Structure formats: C-alpha cells, structure tokens
C-alpha cells in the first residue's frame, strides 16, 4: 500500500503540474477538437473547462488510490450529461474523450521520465493512470446515457402532451406555432390521424420507433399509441398483429373531431378481428351507425320475436347479414357460408316467418340502398347485443 501511495504521489506531482499548465490544457483541447468535429463545434472555453475539471479529478483519483470509496467521478458524469444536452452524439463524445486520454498519457509519460521517475515505478503508475482514464470514460458514458434517457422522457412527455392538446376536447388550448415547430409539425400542414390497439408502454415505444419514419408526432393518448403522421403508414411500418386505423390527411384544427372517429373505427375493426392498416373511410358506414345507439335500440326492437338464446335464431340472423353483405346474391352468400343456395333461401324464409320481414326481396324496396341499410343495421344491432 505504501508503494501504491508513493506511485500516486510521484504521478500526482506530474498530473498537478499538467493541470496547472495552460499549454497542456490547450494541447488536450486541441487533440479532442481535431478528432471530433462535433466537439469542435462547441466553444473552446467549454472544452477547456472540462479538461481542467477532469485533470483535477484524475489528481484526486491518484492521491486517493488506496481509498476507492472516496473517489468521486461527478465531473465525468456531468461532462457526459452536458454533451447529451448539447446534442453531441455518443460517438463524437468518445472520439474527443479518447483523443484527450491518449494525448494526456503521452504527456504524463514524457514528464515523468523528465522528472526522473524510475521506469518500473512509471510502468506501475501508468497502470494506475490507465485505470483512472478507463473509469473516467465509463462514467462519462454513464452520465451521457442517464441524461439521454431523461431528455428522451422529457421530450416524449412534451410530445405526448402536445398530441393530447391537439386531439382531445377539454385538454388545454391549441398549441402555439412555436410549439408545433419544436415537435416537427406545421400549423398549416395536413396529417393523418391514426389510432392503434397497442396499449403496453414497451410495445408502444417499439411501434413509435417504427412509425417515426412516416414523420409526425406519436404518443399514448387515452391509453393507446396514437399519432399524427405526415405519411400514411403501410403494413411494412407495423409489427405483426397490430391494428391501426388511419384517417385521410387533414388540417390540425380538425383533429379533435377526427380522433374520436378513429377510436370508434378501431373498436369496430377490433370487433371484426381485423389486423394491419385500415382506412377510417372504409369503416365509415359502421362508424356512423355506431354513433346512433338510441336508433339502433329502436331498430333492434323490430326483431323482438327472435330469441338470443336460440342458436337457430342466431344462425338465421347471421345468414341474413351475409346475404346482405354479398349484394343479396344467393350463390355468393352460399359460397361464403359453405352451404347450398337452397339452404340460404330456406333460412331467409324462416327468418321472414318469425319477424314478418321479407329479407330476400329487399331489392323491391323503392329506396334499395336505404332499405338494405335499415335491414342490415337492425340485424347487426340485434347480434351485437349478445355477441
């Protein structure tokens, strides 16, 4: 331990001289700036301040090499945190740190020899110094990543808050132009409102990273990964088994009205077992009908003669829905149900007997489209009451 203390004392004298030598500090600053263009974009006074602090930290390390618990790398952590906040990449930061580290070792060796430090002592001392610079680098990286995580959380929170203000009624006033610009949005731009069925934070972050390629802002809104996208996402932008409902591009001022429609479309698509990317407009009919629950109840009442507990009645309703969905064509409906056309005809006749409604001659209604819609809505509402 005495030998270690002696090595620390000898090298401590060398390092103390380096720390107080303006020429050495400038040489280390120059080495870091030459090897890292990103570091070179910072003011030299900023580089100089950190070199001086880190040299002082190294001096403390060597003088307390026999008291590891007393060693403090707060300055190294602060350096990493500062560079993260300044937008310097971890690669650019390490290039600068390693360049300064290499140059400092060379200067320390040269000065130690000039001071008459024996080679065996110098070698052992350089091991200590290398241990210090390695620990220094690890703490710089730790400080960088800690700050980066905190900054990303802060940025994510800010983006999510902005998104909620744009999409939710009663969630604050509309953002200012400057806020939109900071989030990468344009006040006069047009964006796709999208809502996914992803609710777990980890899965939401993974999906968000994939969707960032589309441009825009994404975050958890009402528990679902939601966003405003500059480009319409494609299936290639999603992980398997994700459901995403996307509205046509529109201005930001309309988003508070578009968002609830996307949420309604997501519920409908999820109920149907759909996956992948689906346009809100493809679900427009179902979304519009879902917005009229009282009228749906009234239509459901026209089928009061049917019994939800009767599997045959449920089969009849299901057959009628398939028949309407396939353009009231017996052959197409039979193919979809994997039965003979006569079976479809029989079920429609039985349904007509029970309900008093001629389900197989909707085409005779003067308002065919509206008549079909009325029948379809009544059947769907009845089936949805007890899925």
C-alpha positions, 0 to 999 in steps of 0.5 A: 500500500505504501508503494501504491501511495508513493506511485500516486504521489510521484504521478500526482506531482506530474498530473498537478503540474499538467493541470496547472499548465495552460499549454497542456490544457490547450494541447488536450483541447486541441487533440479532442477538437481535431478528432471530433468535429462535433466537439469542435463545434462547441466553444473552446472555453467549454472544452477547456473547462472540462479538461481542467475539471477532469485533470483535477479529478484524475489528481484526486483519483491518484492521491486517493488510490488506496481509498476507492470509496472516496473517489468521486467521478461527478465531473465525468458524469456531468461532462457526459450529461452536458454533451447529451444536452448539447446534442453531441452524439455518443460517438463524437463524445468518445472520439474527443474523450479518447483523443484527450486520454491518449494525448494526456498519457503521452504527456504524463509519460514524457514528464515523468521520465523528465522528472526522473521517475524510475521506469518500473515505478512509471510502468506501475503508475501508468497502470494506475493512470490507465485505470483512472482514464478507463473509469473516467470514460465509463462514467462519462458514458454513464452520465451521457446515457442517464441524461439521454434517457431523461431528455428522451422522457422529457421530450416524449412527455412534451410530445405526448402532451402536445398530441393530447392538446391537439386531439382531445376536447377539454385538454388545454388550448391549441398549441402555439406555432412555436410549439408545433415547430419544436415537435416537427409539425406545421400549423398549416400542414395536413396529417393523418390521424391514426389510432392503434390497439397497442396499449403496453408502454414497451410495445408502444415505444417499439411501434413509435420507433417504427412509425417515426419514419412516416414523420409526425408526432406519436404518443399514448393518448387515452391509453393507446399509441396514437399519432399524427403522421405526415405519411400514411403508414403501410403494413411494412411500418407495423409489427405483426398483429397490430391494428391501426386505423388511419384517417385521410390527411387533414388540417390540425384544427380538425383533429379533435373531431377526427380522433374520436372517429378513429377510436370508434373505427378501431373498436369496430375493426377490433370487433371484426378481428381485423389486423394491419392498416385500415382506412377510417373511410372504409369503416365509415358506414359502421362508424356512423351507425355506431354513433346512433345507439338510441336508433339502433335500440329502436331498430333492434326492437323490430326483431323482438320475436327472435330469441338470443338464446336460440342458436337457430335464431342466431344462425338465421340472423347471421345468414341474413347479414351475409346475404346482405353483405354479398349484394343479396346474391344467393350463390355468393352468400352460399359460397361464403357460408359453405352451404347450398343456395337452397339452404340460404333461401330456406333460412331467409324464409324462416327468418321472414316467418318469425319477424314478418320481414321479407329479407330476400326481396329487399331489392323491391324496396323503392329506396334499395340502398336505404332499405338494405341499410335499415335491414342490415343495421337492425340485424347487426344491432340485434347480434351485437347485443349478445355477441 
